Amino acid sequence: MGIIELVDQSAATALDHAATLQDHLKTAGTSATMAECRAEMHQLVGDIVSLRNAAELLKRAHDAA
């Protein structure tokens, strides 16, 4: 698997996770469920930031080549 495919797959996974969290938030009835969703969202945001940073580094490396 090449780098482009890996980044694409990671982005797709993050989007799927976000959709799942959105569904959970719609049906969350208890504060425990909300806390769980909040923790998952925090991790997802971190994953997306990491993905964005990786994409930026790849872009810079490509531009320098």
QUIJO-V830686 format. One record per backbone hydrogen bond with DSSP energy under -1.0 kcal/mol. NH is the residue of the N-H (numbers start at 0). CO is the residue of the C=O. Records with the same first field share a line. If there is no record, write none. Layout:
BEGIN
NH: CO, CO
END
This chain:
BEGIN
5: 1
6: 2
7: 3
8: 4
9: 5
10: 6
11: 7
12: 8
13: 9
14: 10
15: 11
16: 12
17: 13
18: 14
19: 15
20: 16
21: 17
22: 18
23: 19
24: 20
25: 21
26: 22
33: 29
34: 30
35: 31
36: 32
37: 33
38: 34
39: 35
40: 36
41: 37
42: 38
43: 39
44: 40
45: 41
46: 42
47: 43
48: 44
49: 45
50: 46
51: 47
52: 48
53: 49
54: 50
55: 51
56: 52
57: 53
58: 54
59: 55
60: 56
61: 57
62: 58
63: 59
64: 60
END
